[in-house]
Amino acid sequence: MNIALININIRPYMDKAYFPIGLAYVATAMKHAGYTFDIIDIEAHRYSDREIEEILTKKIYDVIAFGTLVSGYKFAKNVASIARKTNRGAIIIAGNSVASSIPEHLLKNTEVNIAVKGEGDITICKLLRAIEDKTPLEGVKGIVFLKDGEIVDTGYETVMNIEDVGHPDWDLFDMGLYVSKAIQDVRKPYPIPIEKIKAFVVNTARGCAFRCSFCYHVFQYAKYRYRSPQSILSEVALLQEKYGINYINFFDELTFFTKKQVIDFVDKLLDIGIEFYWNADIRSNLFTKDDIELLRKIKKAGCQGLGYSLESGNPEILKTMNKKLTVEDFIEQKKALDKAGIKTMTSLVIGYPQETLETLKQTFDICYDLNIYPSVGYLLPQPGTPMMEAAQQKGYADDMEDYLLKMGDRQDLRFNLTNLPDNVLADAVTFHLQRISDKLGLGLRSEQLTRTYTHITSKES
């Protein structure tokens, strides 16, 4: 059986290449199950549609599979169209949130035949076996497909112990390219000269313990699961051995949920003596002023920065977001991290229905006062979230196909749910980002302000 796995690029304007951890886990599971396949990596090589078509015509494929975010629906639809044009008889499979959140729409409006819901590690191998053996697809848990014009949904397949999955087979991809590109997500100031940094990503957990009203991810129907320190550090050690990696960006919805998780990880790291720099994601209320000694220990263990989201400085909006956090939590944690010398990375979600010029000022004043340049995104209501209902009430999703085709990066104002005119909202965001940039001496121009993702983080108070 000839199989092609396609890594879609949904940010063609960015000179970056993000290692496809999800696809890597799926590909590794397939390899362990004995399947051979071709990987067509658009993200790495930025193939044009014509080049994709040429690659797909070189072989007759029985199965063509890919996954992407629901915000990349238009790219998924385009790749599926090219796949069908070049391989009329292929079974086309889609995964990730474009499949989990809108399976019925995806199946009825694109060339996709089967949508894989949730985690694909186990599902993909069972699905391929059913296709190969020509057994009923109803017996494969975790998929959605059309049968006689009717939707068949077989539920979810969940990996309960994610340590059983093992680490991805990185060599299936162009590691030289991905390691060279990963430096773009290392926060400044660099801990060592830039030419000595070899960075990469590691996934330590699946899911999140919380349900923010703007967020959709493929793990949200399963409980939050995380790996042991030994499991994580053994993967880091292997990355060091194989590729000389010395800087890890832990790439999770939520890396550390409790202080115990952090303490166990840092103690194990210091105990075994492995050395590397790292960033991770935490909750905004994990540390307080009483944790300075712990935070200094975390810093000693190589931690350079911790990401945790403010999202909004307005209590009413935070409540609507279901953040279960307060502005005071965020401020106290930021000051504690400053004292320990650990950088802060934060993000904002602009444009909830209650947003006004006053709430915007509240939010950006906090960043200004704490010397944080935030990653700013506008509310992007995603199918499967409470905010999608708000978008529908505004009339944005009367035509779902049109709505999905308009989705994209959150840095662009696509759907305005506030009562502010688009230009007023966007101009206010630009104004506040500019004053933060000016205060921190970043020298950013207006066209760079919302496109500054991770390089600029925070400055110690």
Secondary structure as the mmCIF struct_conf table of DSSP 4:
data_model
#
loop_
_struct_conf.conf_type_id
_struct_conf.id
_struct_conf.beg_label_comp_id
_struct_conf.beg_label_asym_id
_struct_conf.beg_label_seq_id
_struct_conf.end_label_comp_id
_struct_conf.end_label_asym_id
_struct_conf.end_label_seq_id
STRN STRN1 ILE A 3 ASN A 7
BEND BEND1 ILE A 10 ILE A 10
TURN_TY1_P TURN_TY1_P1 PRO A 12 TYR A 13
BEND BEND2 MET A 14 ASP A 15
HELX_RH_AL_P HELX_RH_AL_P1 ILE A 21 HIS A 32
TURN_TY1_P TURN_TY1_P2 ALA A 33 GLY A 34
STRN STRN2 ASP A 38 ASP A 41
HELX_RH_AL_P HELX_RH_AL_P2 ILE A 42 HIS A 45
HELX_RH_AL_P HELX_RH_AL_P3 ASP A 49 LEU A 56
TURN_TY1_P TURN_TY1_P3 THR A 57 THR A 57
BEND BEND3 LYS A 58 LYS A 59
BEND BEND4 ASP A 62 ASP A 62
STRN STRN3 VAL A 63 GLY A 67
HELX_RH_3T_P HELX_RH_3T_P1 VAL A 70 GLY A 72
HELX_RH_AL_P HELX_RH_AL_P4 TYR A 73 THR A 86
TURN_TY1_P TURN_TY1_P4 ARG A 88 GLY A 89
HELX_LH_PP_P HELX_LH_PP_P1 ALA A 90 ALA A 90
STRN STRN4 ILE A 91 GLY A 95
BEND BEND5 ASN A 96 ASN A 96
HELX_RH_AL_P HELX_RH_AL_P5 SER A 97 SER A 100
BEND BEND6 SER A 101 ILE A 102
HELX_RH_AL_P HELX_RH_AL_P6 PRO A 103 ASN A 109
BEND BEND7 THR A 110 GLU A 111
STRN STRN5 ILE A 114 VAL A 116
BEND BEND8 GLY A 118 GLY A 118
HELX_RH_AL_P HELX_RH_AL_P7 ASP A 121 ASP A 133
TURN_TY1_P TURN_TY1_P5 LYS A 134 LYS A 134
HELX_RH_3T_P HELX_RH_3T_P2 LEU A 137 GLY A 139
BEND BEND9 VAL A 140 VAL A 140
TURN_TY1_P TURN_TY1_P6 LYS A 141 GLY A 142
STRN STRN6 ILE A 143 LYS A 147
TURN_TY1_P TURN_TY1_P7 ASP A 148 GLY A 149
STRN STRN7 GLU A 150 ASP A 153
BEND BEND10 MET A 160 MET A 160
HELX_RH_3T_P HELX_RH_3T_P3 ILE A 162 VAL A 165
HELX_RH_3T_P HELX_RH_3T_P4 TRP A 170 LEU A 172
BEND BEND11 PHE A 173 PHE A 173
HELX_RH_AL_P HELX_RH_AL_P8 MET A 175 ALA A 182
HELX_RH_3T_P HELX_RH_3T_P5 ILE A 183 ASP A 185
BEND BEND12 VAL A 186 VAL A 186
HELX_LH_PP_P HELX_LH_PP_P2 ARG A 187 ARG A 187
BEND BEND13 LYS A 188 PRO A 189
HELX_LH_PP_P HELX_LH_PP_P3 TYR A 190 TYR A 190
BEND BEND14 PRO A 191 ILE A 192
HELX_RH_3T_P HELX_RH_3T_P6 ILE A 194 LYS A 196
STRN STRN8 ALA A 199 VAL A 202
STRN STRN9 ALA A 205 ARG A 206
BEND BEND15 GLY A 207 GLY A 207
BEND BEND16 ALA A 209 ALA A 209
TURN_TY1_P TURN_TY1_P8 SER A 213 PHE A 214
TURN_TY1_P TURN_TY1_P9 VAL A 218 TYR A 221
BEND BEND17 ALA A 222 ALA A 222
STRN STRN10 ARG A 225 TYR A 226
HELX_RH_AL_P HELX_RH_AL_P9 PRO A 229 TYR A 243
STRN STRN11 TYR A 247 PHE A 250
BEND BEND18 GLU A 253 GLU A 253
BEND BEND19 THR A 255 THR A 255
STRN STRN12 PHE A 256 PHE A 256
BEND BEND20 PHE A 257 THR A 258
HELX_RH_AL_P HELX_RH_AL_P10 LYS A 259 ILE A 272
TURN_TY1_P TURN_TY1_P10 GLY A 273 GLY A 273
STRN STRN13 TYR A 277 ASP A 281
STRN STRN14 ILE A 282 ILE A 282
TURN_TY1_P TURN_TY1_P11 SER A 284 ASN A 285
BEND BEND21 LEU A 286 LEU A 286
HELX_RH_3T_P HELX_RH_3T_P7 LYS A 289 ASP A 291
HELX_RH_AL_P HELX_RH_AL_P11 ILE A 292 LYS A 300
TURN_TY1_P TURN_TY1_P12 ALA A 301 GLY A 302
STRN STRN15 CYS A 303 GLY A 307
STRN STRN16 GLU A 311 GLU A 311
BEND BEND22 GLY A 313 GLY A 313
HELX_RH_AL_P HELX_RH_AL_P12 PRO A 315 MET A 321
TURN_TY1_P TURN_TY1_P13 ASN A 322 ASN A 322
HELX_RH_AL_P HELX_RH_AL_P13 VAL A 327 ALA A 340
TURN_TY1_P TURN_TY1_P14 GLY A 341 GLY A 341
STRN STRN17 LYS A 343 MET A 345
STRN STRN18 SER A 347 ILE A 350
TURN_TY1_P TURN_TY1_P15 PRO A 353 GLN A 354
HELX_RH_AL_P HELX_RH_AL_P14 LEU A 357 ASP A 369
TURN_TY1_P TURN_TY1_P16 LEU A 370 ASN A 371
STRN STRN19 ILE A 372 ILE A 372
STRN STRN20 SER A 375 TYR A 378
TURN_TY1_P TURN_TY1_P17 PRO A 383 GLY A 384
BEND BEND23 THR A 385 THR A 385
HELX_RH_AL_P HELX_RH_AL_P15 PRO A 386 GLN A 393
TURN_TY1_P TURN_TY1_P18 LYS A 394 ALA A 397
BEND BEND24 ASP A 398 ASP A 399
HELX_RH_AL_P HELX_RH_AL_P16 MET A 400 LYS A 406
TURN_TY1_P TURN_TY1_P19 ARG A 410 GLN A 411
BEND BEND25 ASP A 412 ASP A 412
BEND BEND26 THR A 418 LEU A 420
HELX_RH_AL_P HELX_RH_AL_P17 ASP A 422 LEU A 440
TURN_TY1_P TURN_TY1_P20 GLY A 441 GLY A 441
HELX_RH_3T_P HELX_RH_3T_P8 SER A 446 ARG A 451
BEND BEND27 THR A 454 HIS A 455
STRN STRN21 SER A 458 SER A 458
#
